[in-house]
Amino acid sequence: MRYGIAMVAALARRPWLVATTLRQLKSLSRPRWWSEPPYLPLPPADYLEFRQVTATGSATAVPDVQDTVIWLEWCRSLRKLPRA
């Protein structure tokens, strides 16, 4: 819960990342996320765990908001590259 609030605050300070955040949520969310609880466009739990382990070495580590912001900036920069 704290992570979510901190992430919203971080995005409020960086409004240029909101569209990137929504785009990433859409591309990573579970299929038919609206049809089962928690009714949020979240990635599958096993994917989140995999990413957490590869990023921090621990499945129980708390996500870092600054790391997420850096990742979103990276995703945003990739969209600016010319398409081959």
Backbone as CSV, one residue per row, in Angstrom:
resi,resn,N_x,N_y,N_z,CA_x,CA_y,CA_z,C_x,C_y,C_z
1,MET,0.819,-1.193,0.000,0.000,0.000,0.000,0.867,1.263,0.000
2,ARG,1.914,1.246,0.832,2.817,2.410,0.870,3.476,2.631,-0.482
3,TYR,3.850,1.519,-1.129,4.491,1.627,-2.438,3.545,2.322,-3.421
4,GLY,2.288,1.923,-3.417,1.322,2.525,-4.330,1.160,4.021,-4.104
5,ILE,1.082,4.416,-2.848,0.946,5.840,-2.520,2.211,6.597,-2.927
6,ALA,3.361,6.013,-2.631,4.621,6.653,-3.005,4.759,6.741,-4.523
7,MET,4.271,5.732,-5.225,4.351,5.747,-6.689,3.439,6.822,-7.268
8,VAL,2.238,6.965,-6.720,1.328,8.020,-7.175,1.959,9.394,-6.930
9,ALA,2.584,9.568,-5.774,3.258,10.839,-5.469,4.404,11.090,-6.452
10,ALA,5.168,10.050,-6.767,6.276,10.196,-7.716,5.752,10.577,-9.094
11,LEU,4.644,9.983,-9.498,4.064,10.312,-10.807,3.463,11.712,-10.816
12,ALA,2.964,12.166,-9.675,2.433,13.530,-9.593,3.547,14.549,-9.829
13,ARG,4.766,14.199,-9.430,5.916,15.080,-9.663,6.490,14.921,-11.070
14,ARG,6.069,13.866,-11.781,6.561,13.595,-13.137,5.384,13.265,-14.059
15,PRO,4.557,14.245,-14.351,3.350,13.958,-15.156,3.653,13.408,-16.542
16,TRP,4.852,13.644,-17.060,5.217,13.114,-18.372,5.344,11.591,-18.369
17,LEU,5.375,10.986,-17.183,5.472,9.524,-17.101,4.115,8.834,-16.954
18,VAL,3.046,9.595,-16.806,1.726,8.987,-16.594,1.317,8.142,-17.800
19,ALA,1.469,8.668,-19.006,1.092,7.910,-20.205,1.937,6.640,-20.332
20,THR,3.223,6.745,-20.028,4.095,5.569,-20.074,3.650,4.540,-19.048
21,THR,3.294,4.999,-17.856,2.825,4.100,-16.800,1.567,3.365,-17.241
22,LEU,0.620,4.091,-17.801,-0.625,3.460,-18.261,-0.358,2.477,-19.391
23,ARG,0.546,2.832,-20.285,0.897,1.942,-21.402,1.531,0.649,-20.868
24,GLN,2.414,0.773,-19.895,3.060,-0.402,-19.321,2.062,-1.257,-18.543
25,LEU,1.171,-0.622,-17.795,0.133,-1.382,-17.089,-0.720,-2.175,-18.069
26,LYS,-1.074,-1.533,-19.179,-1.894,-2.217,-20.178,-1.150,-3.409,-20.785
27,SER,0.119,-3.229,-21.093,0.848,-4.309,-21.757,1.225,-5.442,-20.799
28,LEU,1.349,-5.155,-19.506,1.762,-6.178,-18.547,0.610,-6.802,-17.761
29,SER,-0.572,-6.222,-17.840,-1.673,-6.704,-17.002,-2.155,-8.091,-17.427
30,ARG,-2.761,-8.775,-16.458,-3.303,-10.114,-16.709,-4.402,-10.030,-17.763
31,PRO,-4.545,-11.051,-18.583,-5.675,-11.079,-19.508,-6.995,-11.064,-18.723
32,ARG,-7.948,-10.316,-19.192,-9.282,-10.200,-18.581,-9.203,-9.846,-17.097
33,TRP,-8.324,-8.903,-16.743,-8.122,-8.505,-15.360,-9.406,-7.973,-14.730
34,TRP,-10.315,-7.460,-15.519,-11.551,-6.883,-15.003,-12.559,-7.938,-14.537
35,SER,-12.295,-9.205,-14.849,-13.287,-10.238,-14.548,-13.032,-11.001,-13.246
36,GLU,-11.925,-10.718,-12.566,-11.644,-11.409,-11.317,-10.920,-10.482,-10.340
37,PRO,-11.123,-10.718,-9.052,-10.492,-9.854,-8.040,-8.973,-9.883,-8.188
38,PRO,-8.320,-8.818,-7.932,-8.747,-7.574,-7.304,-9.272,-6.519,-8.285
39,TYR,-9.601,-6.893,-9.485,-10.181,-6.000,-10.492,-9.271,-4.809,-10.792
40,LEU,-7.986,-5.065,-10.828,-6.991,-4.045,-11.157,-6.101,-4.564,-12.278
41,PRO,-5.637,-3.675,-13.136,-4.781,-4.115,-14.245,-3.342,-4.372,-13.775
42,LEU,-3.170,-5.451,-13.025,-1.862,-5.804,-12.490,-1.262,-6.975,-13.263
43,PRO,0.061,-7.020,-13.323,0.703,-8.180,-13.949,0.436,-9.440,-13.134
44,PRO,0.554,-10.609,-13.731,0.397,-11.860,-12.980,1.395,-11.923,-11.813
45,ALA,0.978,-12.518,-10.713,1.797,-12.579,-9.498,3.140,-13.267,-9.753
46,ASP,3.141,-14.343,-10.551,4.406,-15.042,-10.796,5.387,-14.177,-11.590
47,TYR,4.861,-13.339,-12.489,5.718,-12.423,-13.232,6.314,-11.375,-12.289
48,LEU,5.476,-10.811,-11.410,5.972,-9.827,-10.451,7.043,-10.417,-9.545
49,GLU,6.817,-11.643,-9.107,7.805,-12.297,-8.251,9.114,-12.505,-9.013
50,PHE,9.028,-12.964,-10.250,10.220,-13.160,-11.076,10.995,-11.857,-11.233
51,ARG,10.291,-10.775,-11.540,10.947,-9.481,-11.723,11.570,-8.998,-10.422
52,GLN,10.886,-9.230,-9.305,11.409,-8.812,-8.014,12.690,-9.569,-7.677
53,VAL,12.685,-10.868,-7.939,13.878,-11.680,-7.657,15.036,-11.262,-8.560
54,THR,14.770,-11.035,-9.832,15.852,-10.655,-10.736,16.365,-9.251,-10.451
55,ALA,15.518,-8.385,-9.922,15.940,-7.010,-9.626,16.660,-6.899,-8.288
56,THR,16.196,-7.660,-7.277,16.729,-7.466,-5.925,17.373,-8.706,-5.331
57,GLY,17.125,-9.865,-5.920,17.653,-11.100,-5.366,16.756,-11.718,-4.317
58,SER,15.604,-11.092,-4.058,14.693,-11.590,-3.034,13.248,-11.386,-3.478
59,ALA,12.438,-12.412,-3.279,11.022,-12.305,-3.638,10.248,-11.476,-2.618
60,THR,10.832,-11.248,-1.444,10.112,-10.518,-0.385,10.578,-9.077,-0.228
61,ALA,11.520,-8.637,-1.045,12.001,-7.261,-0.956,10.890,-6.290,-1.335
62,VAL,10.915,-5.142,-0.703,9.934,-4.097,-1.009,10.389,-3.380,-2.277
63,PRO,9.492,-3.195,-3.257,9.886,-2.497,-4.484,10.355,-1.074,-4.160
64,ASP,11.297,-0.588,-4.920,11.822,0.755,-4.732,11.192,1.685,-5.761
65,VAL,10.575,2.752,-5.285,9.893,3.689,-6.174,10.880,4.309,-7.157
66,GLN,12.067,4.672,-6.683,13.045,5.293,-7.574,13.456,4.338,-8.693
67,ASP,13.600,3.054,-8.384,13.912,2.072,-9.425,12.788,1.998,-10.457
68,THR,11.554,2.052,-9.986,10.408,2.011,-10.896,10.378,3.249,-11.779
69,VAL,10.663,4.418,-11.209,10.692,5.659,-11.989,11.792,5.579,-13.053
70,ILE,12.946,5.067,-12.690,14.041,4.918,-13.655,13.617,3.978,-14.786
71,TRP,12.962,2.883,-14.429,12.484,1.939,-15.451,11.458,2.608,-16.373
72,LEU,10.544,3.392,-15.801,9.547,4.083,-16.621,10.207,5.103,-17.554
73,GLU,11.215,5.802,-17.056,11.958,6.737,-17.914,12.626,5.978,-19.067
74,TRP,13.169,4.798,-18.756,13.797,3.974,-19.791,12.760,3.537,-20.829
75,CYS,11.592,3.089,-20.364,10.519,2.690,-21.289,10.111,3.857,-22.174
76,ARG,10.014,5.028,-21.584,9.632,6.226,-22.335,10.691,6.557,-23.383
77,SER,11.973,6.430,-23.026,13.036,6.736,-23.975,13.045,5.757,-25.151
78,LEU,12.665,4.506,-24.902,12.624,3.525,-25.991,11.596,3.902,-27.051
79,ARG,10.503,4.524,-26.654,9.481,4.913,-27.625,9.957,6.020,-28.550
80,LYS,10.995,6.745,-28.140,11.506,7.838,-28.960,12.490,7.362,-30.020
81,LEU,12.943,6.103,-29.906,13.887,5.580,-30.881,13.195,5.354,-32.215
82,PRO,13.914,5.553,-33.315,13.304,5.287,-34.628,13.024,3.800,-34.797
83,ARG,11.924,3.494,-35.421,11.550,2.105,-35.671,12.288,1.594,-36.902
84,ALA,12.741,0.363,-36.817,13.497,-0.216,-37.941,12.548,-0.807,-38.965
